[in-house]
Amino acid sequence: MERLLGNERLRSGLSAAFAAGRLSHCYLLAGPPGSGKHTLALILAAAMECTEGARRPCGVCPQCRKVLDGVHPDVVTVDDPARKIISVELIRKARADVYIKPNEGLRKVYIIPRAMDMNAAAQNALLKIMEEPPDYAAFLLLTDGAQRLLPTIRSRSVLLQLSPLSEREGLAELERRFPQKDRAALAAAWERSEGFLGQAVLLLTEGEHLAPETQSFSDCFARRDRLGLTELLVPLERRKREELIPLLTQWIEVLSQALAVRTGQPGRWEAAQRVGRSRTSAESLRALQSLGRAVELLQGNASPGAVCGALQVWLDVSD
Ligand SMILES: [Zn+2]
């Protein structure tokens, strides 16, 4: 639950519901882009699959881990990033699947990342499932605004409205993510973000050109080119710590955008789109976590040589 910043009321309400085992079949997660809908969807899905009783979602049991890493077989994303709308065929496919019992989880959770892009036929098909769902089925509908869905769908769902963050929360998070940027730049981006972290992050990386090394990293990662990655990392061992941190941070940004691409959001960089098309969410997430660990080590004074060496092992691009 700590993964979702701000939104105290929403979080405490949900924590109480989780602890009491009161989970609805359908949630509507509403908020503008960058407000935390995707994070909240994963928390909800983890709470539904977690086996730790009162501490749901514990975040550490095998079921939670699989959900948070995007590899749980019973947590299904209903989307086709190549198409503009969520078609009735996609919903029918989910409907055929929903009556097959969960593989290993307690529930079958269907995440519809851009529910507002369902046309009327798709929404009506979804409504049919929502009217008589199997006990174990749950639907998480993500939308920019609740009013973009049919009233009949809204009335069957629990609305979770995401709120803006406080300036203190937002700035602290931006400082953590962009250690190389000065405070004034962070404050300016925050000012324009209307309190939604994802929008501030977009503003801070907008128009930012990817370093040539970032392009090479994305290429190697997308192509599973282990030799290419080694050739990229070896000369980086001689770079200064202060140069390496922003570079690796940019690689992390590309991978987080690649994850967004896989849930149907536009990727601003071609490099991110390429990675999103060629690697699964779980693969990108693993690489992202390795890079995050590398940045932490550098901030903790580890030598660039040691960190680049470790990355060659951690970023096993060929698996
Ligand atoms: Zn758990």
Residues whose N, C-alpha, C, O or C-beta is under 5 A from the ligand:
A	BS01	ZN	C50 T51 E52 P57 C58 G59 V60 C61 C64
